[in-house]
């Protein structure tokens, strides 16, 4: 029996998407405005836009296989796969093009275990992973940029530039952890050669820096409640589309 994902009270929306029914409704409205529901040539979709959007969100949220997910929406495995391939990229977060003069951003890299070995490499978590550079606004904690995925063995210094994240933020002030030396980002103070301890003012600055930078770790923890980012089976650009789409949904959730 097919469940009604948008049934009374939208009972399935929160567990399947991670969004409230109201916020999910906003997402569907925006997707419609962006052309996600334009009539295409050939066989029409068997599901309305609302159900297709929920199917994509549910796949990212639960990481169920197509064999498990498709019956819940009353479609075939191949139809579910086509819906994800078509609609998933339309969820993508658009990188912000302008930032306020006093804006402060935070960047960090996160590893996503990825089964497609053509884009992943063994990383410090001993799994084949991709490295994703994520930039958030320190004030609102919303994601503003997600860099292109790189092999998981790429260090953050190189990934910052090669992923396109550096170019996307321009000259905006960005803070990062100690893994970004020589990048021009604001990182913690380090002891110089022969120095046994830092001056008190540097220690205080490091404490403040750590407290602020922790916000990006909280964002990663929230993003990875979408289980696709714990073990991604998507190939090619699929992991990038998932990261961008989840970033957009997280921003919607934060905005309420």
NUNUSE-712796 format. One record per residue (C-alpha): residue in three letters; x negated, y negated, z negated. Coordinates in steps of 0.5 Angstrom, whole numbers, plus 500, padded with zeros to 3 digits. Layout:
% NUNUSE-712796
AlaXYZ/...
END
This chain:
% NUNUSE-712796
Unk500500500/Unk497493502/Unk497488496/Unk499481497/Unk493477495/Unk497471495/Unk503473492/Unk507470486/Unk502465482/Unk496467487/Unk494472482/Unk489475486/Unk486469488/Unk481468482/Unk478475481/Unk477475489/Unk474468490/Unk472465484/Unk476459485/Unk483457482/Unk489458486/Unk489450487/Unk482450489/Unk482455494/Unk488452497/Unk484446498/Unk478450501/Unk483453506/Unk486446508/Unk479444509/Unk477450514/Unk484449518/Unk482442519/Unk475444521/Unk478449526/Unk478455523/Unk485457525/Unk485455532/Unk488459537/Unk483464540/Unk483468547/Unk485475546/Unk488479541/Unk491474535/Unk488475528/Unk493480524/Unk492476518/Unk494468517/Unk488464515/Unk489464508/Unk488472507/Unk482471512/Unk479466508/Unk481470501/Unk478477505/Unk471473506/Unk471470499/Unk473477496/Unk467481500/Unk462476497/Unk465476490/Unk466483490/Unk461486495/Unk465492496/Unk464496502/Unk469495509/Unk472502507/Unk474499500/Unk476492502/Unk480493509/Unk485497506/Unk487492500/Unk488487506/Unk492492511/Unk487491516/Unk482496519/Unk474496517/Unk472493524/Unk478488523/Unk475486517/Unk468486519/Unk470481525/Unk474477520/Unk467476516/Unk463475522/Unk467469525/Unk470466519/Unk464466514/Unk459461518/Unk465456517/Unk465456510/Unk458453510/Unk456448506/Unk454442510/Unk447439507/Unk448432505/Unk445426509/Unk444421505/Unk442420497/Unk443414493/Unk437410491/Unk437412484/Unk439420485/Unk435425482/Unk435432485/Unk432439483/Unk429444487/Unk428452485/Unk427458489/Unk432464488/Unk431471491/Unk436475494/Unk435483495/Unk437484502/Unk437490506/Unk435488512/Unk428489512/Unk427484519/Unk428478515/Unk426481508/Unk419483504/Unk417486498/Unk417480492/Unk416480485/Unk422483483/Unk419489487/Unk425489492/Unk426487499/Unk428480498/Unk429473501/Unk427467498/Unk432461498/Unk430454496/Unk436451493/Unk437443491/Unk442441487/Unk444434484/Unk441433477/Unk447429475/Unk453433478/Unk450440479/Unk453440485/Unk448444491/Unk446439496/Unk441443500/Unk440450502/Unk434452506/Unk433457511/Unk432464508/Unk425466508/Unk421473506/Unk421474499/Unk414474498/Unk413467501/Unk411463495/Unk415457493/Unk410451495/Unk410454502/Unk418456502/Unk419448500/Unk417446507/Unk418452511/Unk425453509/Unk427445512/Unk429443504/Unk423438504/Unk426435511/Unk433435508/Unk432431502/Unk427426505/Unk424421500/Unk429422494/Unk426424488/Unk426431486/Unk423435480/Unk421442480/Unk417447476/Unk410449476/Unk410453482/Unk410447486/Unk403444486/Unk401439491/Unk408438494/Unk409431491/Unk415434487/Unk415432480/Unk412438476/Unk410439469/Unk404437466/Unk398442466/Unk392442462/Unk386440465/Unk379444465/Unk376444458/Unk382441455/Unk385445449/Unk392442449/Unk396436452/Unk397429449/Unk404428445/Unk407424451/Unk405429456/Unk408435451/Unk415431450/Unk415429458/Unk415437459/Unk420438454/Unk425433457/Unk423436464/Unk424443462/Unk431441459/Unk433438466/Unk430443470/Unk434448467/Unk440446470/Unk438449477/Unk438456473/Unk445455471/Unk447454478/Unk443460480/Unk447464475/Unk454461477/Unk452463484/Unk450470483/Unk457471480/Unk458472487/Unk455479487/Unk453479495/Unk447475492/Unk445481488/Unk445486493/Unk446483500/Unk447488506/Unk449483511/Unk444483517/Unk441477521/Unk444470519/Unk449474514/Unk445472508/Unk444465510/Unk452464511/Unk453467505/Unk449463501/Unk452457504/Unk459459503/Unk458460496/Unk454454495/Unk460450498/Unk465454494/Unk461453487/Unk461445489/Unk469446490/Unk469449483/Unk465444480/Unk469439483/Unk476442480/
END
